[in-house]
Amino acid sequence: MALRKLSSTDAFIITDLEDVPCFGIVRSAPKILQGGAKDLARSMTYTFAAFEMQYGGASGGINAKPDERSQAISSFVDEIEESVRDGSLGVDPGKGIDTGSFDSLSAIDHRNQIRFETYQKDPLHLYLSGLGPVECADHLLDLDGKTAAIEGFGAHSVVMAELLEERGAKVIAVSTLSGSLVNSDGMSADDIRDRWNNDGADFVVGEREEAEPAWKIFQCGADIMFAGSKMGAINHTTAEKLKLEALIPHQPLPFTAKALAVLQKNGCVVVPCFIPVAGPLFSYWNNDGTDLADVVSKAASNIKTVLDEAKGHEDGLFLASCYRAETFLASWQENLPFGRPLAS
């Protein structure tokens, strides 16, 4: 794992594998911890490896206060431009960075521009981000008649809500940075999209009302929880109180190792984060002219294939998925990266 500190601004890039093109997200805040960035890079490496792609994970941080952020991001973009141009690095904007801030990098990124084309209502990469978690849930449990909660709701979660509804599930709770919203009768996916488009994370707040705290979502009683607000959002204390059939990440590293142990002991199906987030990968290196529906079909098919291999393993779904990724890594890397993708 390599650390590159930038000279033009207070920022860094971590790449998980040497001499391999690496890809991942960059976040910005007054202080981005390198430890969390290392964990994110490792998670991305496992995602690539689980689907037998010879790439590594990357993660970056731009340390800047809100009034300094625009200039810091601009300096960051300028300094890493050559690495993106030569294909050794690819980055996407994460928390704290507006999507448009990386437009100049996206234009020279070696990944296919097809990922930005519109599929149904959304950019393809966003649709695929929503597809992966729902595909995992449906394949492992059958969503028809299930209740679902989306913890850490984001732009791709709108797609998740629509796919859940299409497959017969009922979304009864969502949470954002602004709070949580619970409705045991279920929420319309159309209404969720409209409210998200109009109010963003504040859509959980009713008119002239204060939102319930975000942690209330853990008391909603849903059959399935899709987790993704932050790394380690679910620790062992929270896990002990959850009565779930399945916990499925929709962002990297939402649960700790202790939480995993508690949930598995209680009979909950826990999907490793590096499987459901894989959807967008299948748009990265497709040939020009590929039909978007074919990309979606390929992503869904590959996710189900990986789950089928892992789900019957005597060591459980999480470890079996790790074994698959590590076996592939060992086939082309002299040394395996140390440490599996779990929140601290």
C-alpha positions in Angstrom: 0.0 0.0 0.0 1.5 3.3 -1.1 0.9 6.8 0.2 1.3 9.9 -2.0 1.2 13.3 -0.3 0.4 16.1 -2.7 2.6 19.2 -2.7 0.1 21.8 -4.0 -2.5 21.3 -1.3 -3.1 19.3 1.9 -4.2 16.1 0.3 -3.1 12.5 -0.3 -3.8 9.5 -2.4 -3.5 5.9 -1.2 -3.1 3.0 -3.7 -3.4 -0.5 -2.5 -1.3 -2.4 -5.0 2.0 -1.5 -6.6 2.4 -1.1 -10.4 -1.3 -1.7 -11.0 -3.9 0.8 -12.2 -5.9 1.8 -9.1 -9.4 3.2 -8.7 -11.5 4.6 -6.0 -13.1 7.6 -4.3 -11.8 10.9 -3.0 -13.4 12.7 0.0 -13.0 16.2 1.4 -13.4 17.5 4.9 -11.4 19.5 7.4 -9.6 16.3 8.3 -9.7 13.1 6.3 -8.0 10.2 8.2 -5.5 8.1 6.3 -6.6 5.0 8.2 -10.1 5.2 6.8 -8.7 5.9 3.3 -6.6 2.8 3.5 -9.6 0.7 4.5 -11.6 2.1 1.5 -8.7 1.3 -0.9 -8.5 -2.3 0.5 -12.3 -2.7 0.1 -12.1 -1.7 -3.5 -9.2 -4.1 -4.2 -11.4 -6.9 -2.9 -14.3 -5.8 -5.1 -12.1 -6.0 -8.2 -10.6 -9.3 -7.1 -14.0 -10.9 -6.3 -14.9 -10.3 -9.9 -11.5 -11.4 -11.3 -10.4 -7.9 -12.5 -6.7 -7.1 -12.3 -6.9 -3.7 -10.7 -6.3 -2.2 -7.3 -8.2 0.0 -5.0 -7.4 3.7 -4.3 -8.7 6.3 -2.0 -7.9 10.0 -1.5 -8.5 12.8 1.0 -8.5 16.5 0.6 -8.2 18.3 3.9 -9.9 21.6 3.6 -12.4 23.8 5.5 -15.6 24.7 3.6 -14.4 28.1 2.6 -11.1 26.7 1.3 -12.5 23.6 -0.4 -13.0 24.9 -3.9 -9.3 26.0 -4.3 -8.0 22.8 -2.6 -10.0 20.6 -5.0 -8.8 22.5 -8.0 -5.2 22.1 -6.9 -5.7 18.4 -6.2 -7.2 17.9 -9.7 -4.4 19.7 -11.4 -1.7 17.7 -9.5 -3.1 14.2 -10.2 -4.1 14.9 -13.8 -1.0 13.2 -15.3 -1.6 10.0 -13.3 -5.2 9.9 -14.5 -4.1 10.6 -18.1 -1.6 7.8 -18.2 -4.1 5.3 -16.8 -2.4 4.5 -13.5 -5.1 6.2 -11.4 -8.9 6.8 -11.6 -10.8 8.7 -9.0 -14.5 9.6 -8.4 -15.9 12.3 -6.1 -17.0 11.1 -2.7 -18.4 13.0 0.3 -17.6 16.7 0.4 -16.9 17.0 -3.3 -19.4 18.1 -6.0 -19.6 15.8 -9.0 -18.7 18.5 -11.4 -15.4 19.2 -9.6 -13.9 16.2 -11.3 -15.2 16.7 -14.8 -11.8 17.4 -16.2 -10.5 14.2 -14.8 -13.4 12.2 -16.0 -12.7 13.4 -19.5 -9.2 11.9 -19.5 -10.0 8.8 -17.4 -9.3 5.5 -19.1 -12.6 4.1 -18.0 -15.4 4.1 -20.5 -17.6 7.2 -20.8 -20.6 4.9 -21.2 -20.9 5.0 -17.4 -22.2 8.5 -17.6 -24.9 7.8 -20.2 -28.5 7.8 -19.0 -30.1 4.4 -18.3 -33.9 4.8 -17.6 -33.9 7.8 -15.3 -30.3 8.0 -14.1 -26.6 7.9 -15.2 -25.6 4.3 -15.7 -23.1 4.2 -12.9 -25.7 5.5 -10.5 -28.2 2.9 -11.6 -25.7 0.1 -11.2 -24.8 1.4 -7.7 -28.4 1.0 -6.8 -28.8 -2.4 -8.6 -26.0 -4.3 -6.7 -27.4 -4.2 -3.2 -31.0 -5.0 -4.4 -29.7 -7.8 -6.6 -27.9 -9.3 -3.6 -31.1 -9.1 -1.4 -33.4 -10.6 -4.0 -31.0 -13.4 -4.9 -30.3 -14.5 -1.3 -33.8 -13.9 0.2 -36.4 -13.2 -2.4 -37.7 -9.7 -1.8 -41.4 -10.3 -2.5 -43.3 -9.4 0.7 -40.2 -8.2 2.6 -39.8 -4.9 4.4 -36.7 -2.9 3.9 -34.8 0.0 5.5 -32.1 2.1 3.7 -29.6 3.5 6.2 -27.5 6.3 4.8 -29.7 7.2 1.9 -27.9 8.7 -1.1 -28.5 9.5 -4.8 -28.3 5.9 -5.9 -30.7 4.9 -3.1 -33.5 6.4 -5.2 -32.8 3.6 -7.7 -32.7 1.1 -4.8 -36.2 2.2 -3.6 -37.6 1.8 -7.1 -36.0 -1.7 -7.6 -37.2 -2.8 -4.2 -40.8 -1.8 -5.1 -40.6 -3.5 -8.4 -39.6 -6.7 -6.8 -42.4 -6.7 -4.2 -40.6 -5.3 -1.2 -41.8 -2.3 0.9 -39.5 0.4 2.0 -40.6 1.3 5.6 -37.6 3.4 6.8 -34.8 5.7 5.4 -32.2 7.8 7.1 -29.9 10.6 5.9 -27.5 13.0 7.5 -30.6 15.1 8.3 -32.4 12.4 10.3 -34.7 9.4 9.7 -38.2 8.8 8.4 -40.2 5.6 9.3 -43.6 4.6 7.9 -44.7 1.1 8.6 -47.2 1.3 5.8 -44.4 1.8 3.3 -43.2 4.7 1.1 -43.9 5.1 -2.6 -40.7 5.0 -4.7 -42.1 7.8 -6.9 -42.6 9.9 -3.8 -39.1 9.2 -2.6 -37.6 10.2 -5.9 -39.7 13.5 -6.0 -38.8 14.4 -2.5 -35.1 13.6 -3.0 -35.0 15.6 -6.1 -36.6 18.6 -4.4 -35.0 18.4 -0.9 -32.0 16.1 -1.0 -31.0 14.7 2.4 -33.6 17.0 4.0 -36.5 15.0 2.4 -36.9 13.1 5.7 -38.0 16.3 7.4 -41.8 17.0 7.2 -43.3 20.4 6.7 -42.7 22.5 9.9 -41.4 19.5 11.6 -38.0 18.2 12.9 -36.8 14.9 11.6 -36.4 11.9 13.9 -32.8 11.2 14.8 -30.9 9.1 12.2 -30.4 6.3 14.7 -34.1 5.7 14.9 -33.9 3.6 11.7 -32.3 0.8 13.8 -35.6 0.5 15.6 -37.8 0.3 12.6 -38.2 -3.5 12.6 -37.5 -4.1 8.9 -36.6 -7.5 7.5 -33.7 -6.2 5.6 -31.4 -3.3 6.2 -29.3 -1.7 3.5 -26.5 0.1 5.4 -24.1 2.8 4.1 -24.1 6.1 6.1 -20.4 5.8 7.1 -17.7 3.3 7.9 -18.5 1.4 11.0 -22.1 2.7 11.2 -23.1 -0.6 12.7 -20.9 -1.7 15.6 -21.4 -4.7 18.0 -23.6 -2.7 20.4 -26.0 -1.7 17.6 -25.8 -5.2 16.1 -27.0 -6.8 19.3 -30.3 -4.8 19.1 -31.0 -5.6 15.5 -33.5 -8.3 14.5 -32.8 -8.7 10.8 -33.0 -11.4 8.2 -30.2 -9.7 6.2 -27.8 -6.8 6.4 -26.6 -5.6 3.0 -24.1 -2.8 2.5 -24.8 -0.2 -0.2 -21.6 1.7 0.6 -18.2 0.4 1.7 -17.4 -0.9 5.2 -20.6 -0.1 7.1 -20.1 -2.7 9.8 -17.2 -3.8 12.2 -15.8 -7.2 12.7 -17.5 -7.5 16.1 -20.8 -6.5 14.5 -20.4 -9.2 11.8 -19.8 -11.8 14.5 -22.9 -10.8 16.5 -25.2 -10.7 13.4 -24.0 -14.0 12.1 -24.5 -15.6 15.5 -28.1 -14.3 15.5 -28.8 -15.9 12.1 -28.6 -12.7 10.0 -27.3 -13.0 6.5 -24.5 -10.5 6.2 -23.2 -9.7 2.7 -19.6 -8.4 2.5 -19.5 -4.8 1.3 -17.3 -5.5 -1.7 -20.0 -7.6 -3.5 -23.0 -5.3 -3.6 -21.0 -2.2 -4.6 -19.5 -3.9 -7.6 -22.2 -2.9 -10.1 -20.5 0.2 -11.6 -17.4 -1.8 -12.4 -19.1 -3.5 -15.3 -19.5 -0.2 -17.1 -15.8 0.7 -16.8 -14.2 -1.2 -19.6 -16.9 -2.1 -22.0 -16.3 -1.5 -25.7 -17.9 1.6 -27.3 -21.4 0.8 -28.6 -22.3 -1.7 -25.9 -26.0 -1.7 -25.2 -26.6 -0.3 -21.7 -29.1 -3.0 -20.9 -26.4 -5.6 -21.6 -24.2 -3.9 -19.1 -26.9 -4.0 -16.5 -27.6 -7.7 -17.2 -23.9 -8.6 -17.0 -23.6 -6.8 -13.7 -26.6 -8.7 -12.2 -25.5 -12.0 -13.6 -21.9 -11.7 -12.2 -23.1 -10.6 -8.8 -25.4 -13.6 -8.5 -22.6 -16.0 -9.7 -20.3 -14.8 -6.9 -23.0 -15.1 -4.3 -23.9 -18.6 -5.5 -20.3 -19.7 -5.0 -20.0 -18.2 -1.5 -23.4 -18.7 0.1 -23.1 -22.5 0.8 -19.6 -22.4 2.2 -19.1 -23.8 5.7 -17.3 -20.7 6.8 -20.1 -18.4 5.9 -20.8 -15.9 3.2 -18.3 -13.2 4.3 -15.2 -15.4 4.6 -16.1 -17.4 1.5 -16.3 -14.2 -0.5 -12.9 -13.1 0.9 -11.4 -16.5 0.0 -12.6 -16.0 -3.6 -11.0 -12.6 -3.8 -7.8 -13.7 -2.2 -7.5 -16.7 -4.5 -7.6 -14.5 -7.5 -5.2 -12.0 -6.0 -2.7 -14.8 -5.3 -2.9 -15.8 -9.0 -1.2 -12.6 -10.1 0.2 -10.8 -7.0 3.4 -12.1 -5.4 2.2 -10.9 -1.9 -1.4 -10.7 -0.7 -2.4 -7.4 0.9 -2.7 -7.8 4.7 -6.1 -7.1 6.2 -9.7 -7.8 5.1 -12.3 -5.2 4.3 -14.0 -4.5 7.7 -14.5 -1.2 9.5 -12.3 -0.7 12.6 
